[in-house]
Amino acid sequence: MKKSALRVILLLVSGMFFFACGGKQSGKVQITYSFWGTPDEAAAVQQVADRFNGEQDKIEVKVMNIPHDTYIEKLNTMATAGQLPDAGIMSEAGVLQFATSGYLADISGMYGAGESKPLDSLAFKGPDGKTVAYSAANEILLLYYNKDMFDKAGVAYPPASADNAWTWDEFVAAAKKLTFDTNGRTPNDAGFDSNSIRQYGAMVENLTWQLEVWALSNGGGFYNADGSQVTIDQAAAVEAIQKVADLYLKDHVAPLSTGLTDDGIQRSIIAGTVAMATGGAWNVGTCLAQARDSEGLNYGVAVLPYMKQKVTICTGGPNVVFAQSKHPQEAMEWLKWYSKEENNWGLIESGIWMPILEKWYTDNASTRKWVENPNFPPYDDYKAAVVDYAMKNSKSTSWYYVNNTVDFNNLLSSALGEVWTGNKTVRDVISANLNALKDAWKGN
């Protein structure tokens, strides 16, 4: 989870609770929860812990604030000394590295029989297949679009339901009708000037971890199903990434994007330069609702187009119990409470977070409590494009079950730089870097 995103989340959380501090009470089991953040963020998390401490008489949680830039280094030092905290937050891509080293506890028993559990796609699986973390929130990839641009061009809106999802070819065809040069010509018209485009039809966010969804959609993946083999060199993955690059290089419907900044919705839909763009569910809360209210942005939400399979991917920052804890059951009880939707409702209501428990996706009353919300797009659209899509079409991003994804993705991102500008093909880049990618996957 990015430091800036965590700051937004913690500041929102700090404003959601009104209570008296619980303080230390004799006889309580004391556990420590680690996280990264500023002193203000530490105070916000401590307020949440104080509420928990005041609601029951068994456990007292103390917050350990570690600077973001030294967080993992500090945890590694503490692990070597046998002094890890009881629980803590981790980045999605760092969980399995700790699990493989034996530093994370099995939390498979956190939820009992008959309880609503987190969606299966939100469970991080260690090397023995046991659950070592659950995401504290759910996030999936979606397609957002500017309704006014579609109306002006006379193009039908992209489907909110996965049952009616556009094929990739239908997506590109629509994007061509929504792309205009300075003379008003589209790529379908004679004389279209691809060097002088005033409005693009589409933009696909090409951050490396998000590119995985297209490999999956095309019947492949960066890895095989259990993460035991690198498959990014197979035709399905190569073809999928090349199609994303060709939106700019050949189809002329997308702006140049180098996959280096996590602000695709801001520089496309909100900037008013692109008719439709992929992004995360969190964008509703971080920028889209505000742009609608302050700038009159008339936006909609839809499912992703698909190549062969209708799929999105999910992610979400995880909380863990460290294996060195002398109180793993109490640590799990704290995390289970801390992750309850009721305790994070401000984040869910704003649209930054999606719930993690199954009941919010399967129980009509719970779904309506979540989705009938003035911050969101219309109920039917949001339910189909977000709730149903997450329940039926979402797959775990690879860092839920594959180790060393940080090094793999960093290397892949660097290598793909020449693809986005057209200097090399995806096939050439993957072939030239395949051994290095496999070494990164192995942790070498």
Buried (B, 14 or more C-beta within 10 A) or exposed (E): BEBEBBBBBBBBBBEBEEEEEBEEEEEBBEBBBBBBBBEEBBBBBBBBBBBBBBEBEEBBBBBBBBEBEEBBEBBBEBBEEEEBBBBBBBBBBBBBBBBBEEBBBBBEEBBEEEEBBBBEBBBBBBBEEBBBBBBBBBBBBBBBBBBBBBEEBEBEBBBBBBEEBBEBEBBBBBBBBBBBBEEEBBBEEEEBEBEEBEBBBBBBBBBBBBBBBBBBBBBBBBBEEEBEEBBBBBEBBBBBBBBBBBBBBBBBBBBEBEBEEBBBBBBBBBEBBBBBBBBBBBBBBBBBBBBBEEEEBBBBBBBBBBBBEBBBBBBBBBBBBBBBBEBBBBBBBBBBBBBEBEBBBBBBBBBBBBBBBBBBBEEEEBBEBBBEBEBBBEBEBBBBBBBBBBBEBBBBBBBBBBBBBBBBBEBBBBBBBBBBEEEBBBBBBBEEBBEBBBBBBEEE
